[in-house]
Amino acid sequence: MRRWLWPLGIFLVLAVFLGVGLTLNPREVPSPLIGKPAPQFELPLLHDAGKTFTQKDLLGKVWMLNVWASWCAACRDEHPVLVDLAKSGVVPIYGLNYKDKRPDGVAWLKRFGDPYVLSAYDEKGRVGIDYGVYGVPETYVIDKQGVIRYKHIGVVTPRDVKEKILPLIAKLNENT
């Protein structure tokens, strides 16, 4: 009679783990970089290969880094939200063009609008790897000291901007 208790017990434990897992949001993957300095980089600009950009250029500012690519369908869905946010002037948005072809990225921004102060060109994706990019789009909010305070995986929606990003930016700008 006890022989069936072990398989039943194992089944129940697995069912509980599965049930808990199904309640989690896959877009809320905890990042080990939250609360840590943004990885250092120096990359050429997308529009001008002769100039470079580094995260050190932005110390003293609250800013957003959006990882995008012309081949990314989800980036196109997100793009109007970023254009609107950029027009508001609340936060400067910097782009990280990820594993793309330079002419394709430039043409994409020309076609859909350019919300970025500038876009750095990460052709091989090495900087993306340093930031823990799972896939594009991904967005980071970085504080005045250069510390990552927020990571958003996937498409940023108007609701994300209103409920998460703008309140965080306001709070970070209050702290001097």
Residue frames as a rotation matrix with the C-alpha (Angstrom) as fourth column:
MET 1
0.560 0.828 0.000 0.00
0.828 -0.560 0.000 0.00
0.000 0.000 -1.000 0.00
ARG 2
0.501 -0.427 -0.753 2.85
0.159 -0.810 0.565 2.41
-0.851 -0.403 -0.337 0.72
ARG 3
-0.346 -0.688 0.638 4.44
0.753 0.201 0.626 1.80
-0.559 0.698 0.449 -2.70
TRP 4
0.086 0.458 0.885 2.07
0.909 -0.400 0.119 4.25
0.409 0.794 -0.450 -4.37
LEU 5
0.792 0.207 -0.574 2.69
0.504 -0.752 0.424 7.01
-0.343 -0.626 -0.701 -1.78
TRP 6
-0.170 -0.943 -0.285 6.21
0.422 -0.331 0.844 7.79
-0.890 0.023 0.455 -3.08
PRO 7
-0.672 -0.068 0.738 5.17
0.736 -0.176 0.654 8.37
0.085 0.982 0.168 -6.71
LEU 8
0.408 0.891 0.200 2.14
0.811 -0.454 0.368 10.34
0.419 0.012 -0.908 -5.55
GLY 9
0.585 -0.271 -0.765 4.30
0.503 -0.618 0.604 12.50
-0.636 -0.738 -0.225 -3.26
ILE 10
-0.553 -0.831 0.057 6.81
0.506 -0.281 0.816 13.18
-0.662 0.480 0.576 -6.03
PHE 11
-0.357 0.518 0.777 3.99
0.849 -0.166 0.501 14.02
0.389 0.839 -0.380 -8.42
LEU 12
0.682 0.683 -0.261 2.46
0.725 -0.587 0.359 16.48
0.092 -0.434 -0.896 -5.94
VAL 13
0.176 -0.714 -0.678 5.79
0.416 -0.570 0.708 18.23
-0.892 -0.407 0.196 -5.32
LEU 14
-0.766 -0.460 0.449 6.37
0.571 -0.166 0.804 18.58
-0.296 0.872 0.390 -9.08
ALA 15
0.019 0.866 0.500 2.82
0.893 -0.239 0.380 19.86
0.449 0.440 -0.778 -9.57
VAL 16
0.684 0.167 -0.711 3.39
0.581 -0.714 0.391 22.55
-0.442 -0.680 -0.585 -6.91
PHE 17
-0.321 -0.885 -0.338 6.64
0.339 -0.440 0.832 23.66
-0.884 0.152 0.441 -8.58
LEU 18
-0.679 0.136 0.722 4.93
0.725 -0.031 0.688 23.76
0.116 0.990 -0.077 -11.97
GLY 19
0.404 0.915 0.008 2.01
0.883 -0.393 0.256 25.73
0.237 -0.096 -0.967 -10.55
VAL 20
0.445 -0.339 -0.829 4.33
0.389 -0.761 0.519 28.32
-0.807 -0.554 -0.206 -8.98
GLY 21
-0.620 -0.771 0.145 6.35
0.424 -0.174 0.888 28.58
-0.659 0.613 0.435 -12.20
LEU 22
-0.353 0.566 0.745 3.24
0.891 -0.041 0.453 29.25
0.287 0.823 -0.490 -14.26
THR 23
0.686 0.630 -0.364 2.38
0.717 -0.670 0.193 32.26
-0.122 -0.393 -0.911 -12.09
LEU 24
-0.046 -0.798 -0.601 5.73
0.439 -0.557 0.705 33.99
-0.897 -0.232 0.376 -12.75
ASN 25
0.899 0.273 -0.344 6.12
-0.129 -0.585 -0.800 36.68
-0.419 0.764 -0.491 -15.42
PRO 26
0.483 -0.760 0.434 8.87
0.838 0.545 0.022 35.63
-0.253 0.353 0.901 -17.88
ARG 27
0.454 -0.295 0.841 9.57
0.402 -0.775 -0.489 39.32
0.795 0.560 -0.234 -18.67
GLU 28
0.739 -0.176 0.650 10.62
-0.604 -0.602 0.523 39.89
0.299 -0.779 -0.551 -15.07
VAL 29
0.597 -0.659 -0.458 13.88
0.575 0.749 -0.328 38.00
0.559 -0.068 0.826 -15.16
PRO 30
0.911 -0.283 -0.301 15.94
0.085 -0.584 0.807 39.30
-0.404 -0.761 -0.508 -12.26
SER 31
0.672 -0.721 0.170 19.11
0.089 -0.150 -0.985 40.90
0.735 0.677 -0.036 -13.53
PRO 32
0.434 -0.596 -0.675 22.31
0.899 0.242 0.364 40.52
-0.054 -0.765 0.641 -11.52
LEU 33
-0.492 -0.679 0.544 23.29
0.740 -0.656 -0.150 43.98
0.459 0.328 0.826 -12.82
ILE 34
0.492 0.715 0.497 20.54
0.255 -0.664 0.703 45.89
0.833 -0.219 -0.509 -11.00
GLY 35
0.994 -0.105 -0.025 22.24
-0.017 -0.380 0.925 48.09
-0.107 -0.919 -0.380 -8.40
LYS 36
0.233 -0.962 0.143 25.66
0.638 0.262 0.724 47.64
-0.734 -0.078 0.675 -10.00
PRO 37
-0.152 -0.353 -0.923 27.67
-0.399 -0.833 0.384 49.97
-0.904 0.427 -0.015 -12.24
ALA 38
0.881 0.440 -0.172 26.77
-0.292 0.221 -0.931 49.75
-0.372 0.870 0.323 -15.92
PRO 39
0.408 -0.761 0.504 29.40
0.710 0.611 0.349 47.76
-0.574 0.216 0.790 -17.81
GLN 40
0.064 -0.496 -0.866 32.04
-0.284 -0.841 0.461 49.93
-0.957 0.216 -0.195 -19.41
PHE 41
0.292 -0.013 0.956 32.25
0.832 0.497 -0.247 50.21
-0.472 0.868 0.156 -23.15
GLU 42
-0.196 -0.252 -0.948 33.49
-0.370 -0.876 0.309 52.37
-0.908 0.411 0.078 -25.98
LEU 43
-0.057 0.315 0.947 31.73
0.743 0.647 -0.171 51.88
-0.667 0.694 -0.271 -29.29
PRO 44
-0.972 -0.195 0.133 31.56
0.230 -0.657 0.717 53.69
-0.052 0.728 0.684 -32.62
LEU 45
-0.368 0.876 -0.311 28.43
-0.441 -0.459 -0.771 55.65
-0.818 -0.147 0.556 -33.39
LEU 46
0.065 0.505 0.861 25.93
0.600 0.670 -0.438 54.12
-0.798 0.545 -0.259 -35.77
HIS 47
0.903 0.418 0.102 25.76
0.343 -0.557 -0.756 57.26
-0.259 0.718 -0.646 -37.90
ASP 48
0.687 -0.726 0.032 29.47
-0.600 -0.592 -0.538 58.12
0.410 0.350 -0.842 -37.73
ALA 49
0.839 -0.361 -0.408 32.00
0.419 0.906 0.060 55.29
0.348 -0.222 0.911 -37.41
GLY 50
-0.068 -0.932 0.357 34.74
0.360 -0.357 -0.862 57.86
0.931 0.070 0.359 -36.78
LYS 51
-0.262 0.055 0.964 33.24
-0.761 -0.625 -0.171 58.96
0.593 -0.778 0.205 -33.46
THR 52
-0.567 0.026 -0.823 32.84
0.359 0.907 -0.218 56.87
0.741 -0.419 -0.524 -30.33
PHE 53
0.230 0.689 0.687 30.51
-0.633 -0.431 0.644 56.81
0.739 -0.583 0.337 -27.35
THR 54
-0.665 -0.401 -0.630 31.11
0.245 0.680 -0.691 55.54
0.706 -0.613 -0.354 -23.84
GLN 55
0.356 0.839 -0.411 28.80
0.688 0.062 0.723 55.25
0.632 -0.540 -0.555 -20.85
LYS 56
-0.275 -0.543 -0.793 31.25
0.924 -0.377 -0.062 57.49
-0.265 -0.750 0.606 -18.95
ASP 57
-0.837 -0.012 0.548 30.03
0.303 -0.842 0.445 60.39
0.456 0.539 0.708 -21.12
LEU 58
-0.020 0.972 0.232 26.74
0.030 -0.231 0.972 60.27
0.999 0.026 -0.024 -19.23
LEU 59
-0.374 -0.143 -0.916 27.90
0.892 0.214 -0.397 60.33
0.253 -0.966 0.048 -15.63
GLY 60
-0.913 0.097 -0.397 25.84
0.120 -0.865 -0.488 62.92
-0.390 -0.493 0.777 -13.79
LYS 61
-0.489 0.785 -0.381 22.71
-0.856 -0.348 0.382 62.24
0.167 0.513 0.842 -15.88
VAL 62
-0.208 0.549 0.809 19.79
-0.143 0.801 -0.581 59.84
-0.968 -0.236 -0.088 -15.55
TRP 63
-0.334 0.025 -0.942 19.42
-0.931 -0.168 0.325 58.13
-0.150 0.986 0.079 -18.92
MET 64
0.579 0.541 0.610 17.93
-0.346 0.841 -0.417 55.18
-0.738 0.030 0.674 -20.74
LEU 65
-0.648 -0.691 -0.320 19.74
-0.662 0.304 0.685 52.65
-0.376 0.656 -0.654 -22.89
ASN 66
0.516 0.837 0.182 17.57
-0.539 0.482 -0.691 50.85
-0.666 0.259 0.700 -25.43
VAL 67
-0.648 -0.696 0.310 19.00
-0.254 0.581 0.773 47.81
-0.718 0.422 -0.553 -27.18
TRP 68
0.504 0.852 -0.144 17.48
-0.312 0.024 -0.950 47.47
-0.805 0.523 0.278 -30.66
ALA 69
-0.685 -0.664 0.300 18.09
0.096 0.327 0.940 46.14
-0.722 0.673 -0.160 -34.18
SER 70
-0.461 0.495 -0.736 16.59
-0.860 -0.456 0.232 46.68
-0.221 0.740 0.636 -37.61
TRP 71
-0.657 0.158 -0.737 15.91
-0.297 0.845 0.445 42.92
0.693 0.511 -0.508 -37.92
CYS 72
-0.936 0.263 -0.233 13.86
0.323 0.382 -0.866 42.92
-0.139 -0.886 -0.443 -34.68
ALA 73
-0.387 0.878 0.282 10.10
0.432 -0.098 0.897 42.84
0.815 0.468 -0.342 -35.27
ALA 74
0.323 0.511 -0.797 9.33
0.938 -0.058 0.343 43.61
0.129 -0.858 -0.498 -31.62
CYS 75
-0.585 -0.606 -0.539 11.57
0.643 -0.752 0.147 46.70
-0.494 -0.261 0.829 -31.81
ARG 76
-0.839 0.337 0.427 9.24
0.189 -0.556 0.810 48.08
0.510 0.760 0.403 -34.45
ASP 77
0.180 0.938 -0.296 6.26
0.663 0.107 0.741 47.60
0.727 -0.330 -0.602 -32.10
GLU 78
0.232 -0.187 -0.955 8.10
0.929 -0.248 0.274 49.40
-0.288 -0.951 0.116 -29.31
HIS 79
-0.572 -0.718 0.396 9.51
0.812 -0.564 0.151 52.22
0.115 0.408 0.906 -31.44
PRO 80
-0.033 0.593 0.805 6.52
0.302 -0.762 0.574 54.63
0.953 0.262 -0.153 -31.39
VAL 81
0.840 0.298 -0.453 6.53
0.494 -0.075 0.866 54.51
0.224 -0.952 -0.210 -27.59
LEU 82
0.024 -0.924 -0.382 10.20
0.902 -0.145 0.407 55.48
-0.432 -0.354 0.830 -27.52
VAL 83
-0.526 -0.149 0.838 9.63
0.650 -0.706 0.282 58.26
0.549 0.692 0.468 -30.07
ASP 84
0.483 0.788 0.383 6.86
0.250 -0.543 0.802 59.70
0.839 -0.291 -0.459 -27.87
LEU 85
0.739 -0.267 -0.619 9.00
0.648 0.031 0.761 59.41
-0.184 -0.963 0.196 -24.74
ALA 86
-0.350 -0.925 0.146 11.91
0.925 -0.317 0.210 61.14
-0.148 0.208 0.967 -26.49
LYS 87
-0.243 0.348 0.906 9.62
0.460 -0.780 0.423 63.99
0.854 0.520 0.029 -27.61
SER 88
0.777 0.587 -0.228 8.54
0.448 -0.261 0.855 64.52
0.442 -0.767 -0.466 -24.00
GLY 89
0.166 -0.825 0.540 12.13
-0.251 -0.565 -0.786 65.37
0.954 -0.005 -0.301 -23.06
VAL 90
0.880 0.257 0.400 11.79
-0.439 0.115 0.891 63.61
0.182 -0.960 0.214 -19.70
VAL 91
0.451 -0.747 0.488 14.84
-0.109 0.497 0.861 61.42
-0.886 -0.442 0.143 -20.18
PRO 92
0.056 -0.483 -0.874 17.53
-0.987 -0.158 0.024 61.15
-0.150 0.861 -0.485 -22.84
ILE 93
0.774 0.220 0.594 17.37
-0.138 0.974 -0.181 57.82
-0.618 0.058 0.784 -24.66
TYR 94
-0.167 -0.874 -0.456 20.54
-0.921 -0.027 0.389 56.29
-0.352 0.484 -0.801 -26.09
GLY 95
0.837 0.499 -0.226 20.41
-0.546 0.740 -0.393 53.39
-0.029 0.452 0.891 -28.50
LEU 96
-0.303 -0.859 0.413 22.58
-0.591 0.510 0.625 50.31
-0.748 -0.055 -0.662 -28.70
ASN 97
0.493 0.414 -0.766 22.25
-0.869 0.287 -0.404 48.93
0.052 0.864 0.500 -32.22
TYR 98
0.034 -0.377 0.926 22.79
-0.651 0.695 0.306 45.21
-0.759 -0.613 -0.221 -31.58
LYS 99
-0.481 -0.353 0.802 24.25
0.192 0.850 0.490 42.69
-0.855 0.390 -0.341 -34.04
ASP 100
0.666 0.745 -0.029 22.99
0.252 -0.261 -0.932 44.65
-0.702 0.614 -0.361 -37.02
LYS 101
-0.132 -0.631 0.764 24.35
0.991 -0.110 0.080 45.90
0.033 0.768 0.640 -40.32
ARG 102
-0.650 -0.226 -0.726 25.19
0.422 -0.901 -0.097 49.58
-0.632 -0.370 0.681 -40.13
PRO 103
-0.953 0.299 -0.048 23.30
-0.219 -0.572 0.790 50.59
0.208 0.764 0.611 -43.33
ASP 104
-0.331 0.873 -0.358 20.23
0.518 0.486 0.704 48.65
0.789 0.048 -0.613 -42.20
GLY 105
-0.176 0.208 -0.962 20.19
0.962 -0.172 -0.213 50.37
-0.210 -0.963 -0.170 -38.80
VAL 106
-0.849 -0.185 -0.494 20.61
0.113 -0.979 0.172 53.83
-0.516 0.090 0.852 -40.31
ALA 107
-0.820 0.571 -0.046 17.85
-0.131 -0.108 0.985 53.20
0.557 0.814 0.163 -42.86
TRP 108
-0.249 0.740 -0.625 15.53
0.817 0.507 0.275 51.82
0.520 -0.443 -0.730 -40.17
LEU 109
-0.352 0.069 -0.933 15.88
0.728 -0.607 -0.319 54.97
-0.588 -0.792 0.164 -38.04
LYS 110
-0.961 0.002 -0.277 15.38
-0.168 -0.798 0.579 57.17
-0.220 0.603 0.767 -41.09
ARG 111
-0.655 0.737 -0.166 12.18
0.118 0.317 0.941 55.30
0.747 0.597 -0.294 -41.96
PHE 112
0.110 0.763 -0.637 10.61
0.743 0.362 0.563 55.04
0.660 -0.535 -0.527 -38.48
GLY 113
0.733 0.073 0.677 12.06
-0.265 -0.886 0.381 58.06
0.627 -0.459 -0.630 -36.69
ASP 114
-0.137 -0.896 -0.422 15.04
0.407 0.337 -0.849 58.41
0.903 -0.288 0.318 -34.40
PRO 115
0.841 0.531 0.106 14.23
0.104 -0.350 0.931 58.75
0.532 -0.772 -0.349 -30.68
TYR 116
0.539 -0.699 -0.469 17.87
0.839 0.395 0.375 58.41
-0.077 -0.595 0.800 -29.67
VAL 117
0.731 -0.474 -0.491 20.29
-0.278 -0.864 0.420 61.14
-0.623 -0.170 -0.763 -28.71
LEU 118
-0.096 -0.698 -0.710 22.69
-0.990 0.144 -0.007 58.79
0.108 0.702 -0.704 -30.48
SER 119
0.945 0.302 0.122 23.04
-0.311 0.948 0.066 55.10
-0.095 -0.101 0.990 -31.21
ALA 120
-0.117 -0.973 0.198 26.20
-0.830 0.206 0.519 53.16
-0.546 -0.104 -0.831 -30.50
TYR 121
0.488 0.226 -0.843 26.99
-0.784 0.538 -0.310 50.38
0.383 0.812 0.440 -32.96
ASP 122
-0.070 -0.415 0.907 27.52
-0.752 0.619 0.225 46.96
-0.655 -0.667 -0.355 -31.31
GLU 123
0.069 0.099 -0.993 28.15
-0.955 0.294 -0.037 44.92
0.288 0.951 0.115 -34.45
LYS 124
-0.523 -0.386 -0.760 29.38
-0.257 0.922 -0.291 41.77
0.812 0.043 -0.582 -32.73
GLY 125
0.497 0.862 -0.098 27.10
-0.108 0.173 0.979 42.05
0.861 -0.476 0.179 -29.70
ARG 126
-0.323 -0.718 -0.616 29.90
0.559 0.380 -0.737 42.08
0.764 -0.583 0.279 -27.12
VAL 127
-0.887 0.053 0.458 28.55
-0.340 -0.747 -0.571 45.05
0.312 -0.662 0.681 -25.18
GLY 128
0.123 0.990 -0.069 25.09
-0.767 0.139 0.626 43.48
0.629 -0.024 0.777 -25.27
ILE 129
0.249 -0.127 -0.960 26.57
0.333 0.942 -0.038 40.37
0.910 -0.310 0.277 -23.68
ASP 130
-0.787 -0.610 -0.096 28.18
0.331 -0.285 -0.899 42.51
0.521 -0.740 0.426 -20.95
TYR 131
-0.655 0.627 0.422 24.75
-0.731 -0.667 -0.144 43.99
0.191 -0.403 0.895 -20.21
GLY 132
-0.803 0.317 0.504 23.17
-0.021 0.831 -0.556 40.53
-0.595 -0.457 -0.661 -20.06
VAL 133
-0.268 0.724 -0.636 20.99
-0.933 -0.361 -0.018 41.03
-0.242 0.589 0.771 -23.11
TYR 134
-0.284 0.316 0.905 18.71
0.018 0.946 -0.325 38.02
-0.959 -0.076 -0.275 -23.65
GLY 135
-0.350 0.246 0.904 17.32
0.934 0.158 0.319 39.39
-0.065 0.956 -0.285 -26.89
VAL 136
-0.995 -0.026 -0.101 16.14
0.017 -0.996 0.085 42.64
-0.103 0.083 0.991 -28.35
PRO 137
0.103 -0.363 0.926 14.51
-0.152 -0.926 -0.346 44.89
0.983 -0.105 -0.151 -27.39
GLU 138
0.211 -0.055 -0.976 15.77
0.953 0.234 0.193 45.47
0.218 -0.971 0.102 -23.89
THR 139
0.331 -0.006 0.944 15.81
0.044 -0.999 -0.021 48.74
0.943 0.049 -0.331 -22.01
TYR 140
-0.109 -0.482 -0.870 17.85
0.956 0.189 -0.224 49.93
0.272 -0.856 0.440 -19.03
VAL 141
0.822 0.203 0.532 17.50
0.031 -0.949 0.313 52.97
0.568 -0.241 -0.787 -16.78
ILE 142
0.019 -0.923 -0.385 20.86
0.881 0.198 -0.430 54.17
0.473 -0.330 0.817 -15.48
ASP 143
0.799 0.359 -0.483 21.29
0.584 -0.656 0.479 56.70
-0.145 -0.664 -0.733 -12.69
LYS 144
0.914 -0.387 0.122 23.60
-0.342 -0.896 -0.284 59.71
0.219 0.217 -0.951 -12.32
GLN 145
0.263 -0.846 0.464 26.37
-0.733 0.137 0.666 57.57
-0.627 -0.516 -0.584 -10.81
GLY 146
-0.277 -0.352 -0.894 26.26
-0.914 0.384 0.131 55.14
0.298 0.853 -0.428 -13.73
VAL 147
-0.861 0.044 0.507 24.42
-0.248 0.834 -0.493 52.41
-0.445 -0.550 -0.707 -11.82
ILE 148
-0.697 0.655 -0.291 21.75
-0.088 0.324 0.942 50.29
0.711 0.682 -0.169 -13.52
ARG 149
-0.799 0.465 0.382 18.47
-0.516 -0.205 -0.832 50.79
-0.308 -0.861 0.404 -11.67
TYR 150
0.240 0.934 0.263 16.01
-0.437 0.346 -0.830 49.03
-0.867 0.084 0.491 -13.98
LYS 151
-0.900 -0.407 -0.153 15.99
-0.327 0.401 0.856 46.48
-0.287 0.820 -0.495 -16.77
HIS 152
0.197 0.980 0.011 13.02
-0.592 0.129 -0.795 45.83
-0.781 0.150 0.606 -19.03
ILE 153
-0.818 -0.401 0.412 13.04
0.024 0.692 0.721 42.76
-0.574 0.600 -0.557 -21.24
GLY 154
-0.311 0.702 0.641 10.87
0.928 0.370 0.045 42.97
-0.205 0.609 -0.767 -24.34
VAL 155
-0.271 0.314 0.910 8.67
0.582 -0.700 0.415 45.69
0.767 0.642 0.007 -25.73
VAL 156
-0.878 0.057 -0.476 8.27
0.348 -0.607 -0.714 48.82
-0.329 -0.793 0.513 -23.60
THR 157
-0.175 0.912 0.372 4.58
0.892 -0.013 0.452 49.72
0.417 0.411 -0.811 -23.62
PRO 158
-0.174 0.193 0.966 2.92
-0.136 -0.976 0.170 53.05
0.975 -0.102 0.196 -22.76
ARG 159
0.856 0.517 -0.016 1.81
-0.092 0.183 0.979 51.40
0.509 -0.836 0.204 -19.51
ASP 160
0.405 -0.798 -0.447 5.43
0.900 0.434 0.040 50.46
0.162 -0.418 0.894 -18.66
VAL 161
-0.455 -0.561 0.692 6.48
0.476 -0.810 -0.344 54.05
0.753 0.173 0.635 -19.30
LYS 162
0.109 0.623 0.775 3.69
-0.363 -0.701 0.614 55.49
0.925 -0.348 0.150 -17.14
GLU 163
0.896 0.441 0.043 3.78
-0.217 0.351 0.911 53.00
0.387 -0.826 0.410 -14.27
LYS 164
0.732 -0.657 -0.181 7.45
0.648 0.590 0.482 52.03
-0.210 -0.470 0.858 -14.01
ILE 165
-0.038 -0.878 0.477 9.87
0.951 -0.178 -0.252 54.11
0.306 0.444 0.842 -16.03
LEU 166
0.062 0.088 0.994 8.63
0.139 -0.987 0.078 57.68
0.988 0.134 -0.074 -15.44
PRO 167
0.943 0.262 0.207 8.21
-0.156 -0.202 0.967 57.27
0.295 -0.944 -0.150 -11.65
LEU 168
0.595 -0.790 -0.150 11.69
0.757 0.488 0.434 55.77
-0.270 -0.372 0.888 -11.41
ILE 169
-0.136 -0.650 0.748 13.23
0.801 -0.516 -0.303 58.55
0.583 0.558 0.591 -13.50
ALA 170
0.465 0.379 0.800 11.51
-0.115 -0.870 0.479 61.18
0.878 -0.315 -0.362 -11.36
LYS 171
0.992 -0.100 -0.075 12.83
0.097 0.238 0.966 59.53
-0.079 -0.966 0.246 -8.20
LEU 172
0.294 -0.948 0.123 16.36
0.945 0.307 0.114 59.25
-0.146 0.082 0.986 -9.60
ASN 173
-0.078 -0.296 0.952 16.35
0.549 -0.810 -0.207 62.89
0.832 0.507 0.225 -10.70
GLU 174
0.845 0.395 0.362 15.26
-0.107 -0.537 0.837 63.98
0.525 -0.745 -0.411 -7.19
ASN 175
0.781 -0.607 -0.147 18.33
0.443 0.372 0.816 62.33
-0.440 -0.702 0.560 -5.68
THR 176
0.842 -0.527 0.110 21.35
-0.290 -0.616 -0.732 64.53
0.454 0.585 -0.672 -6.17
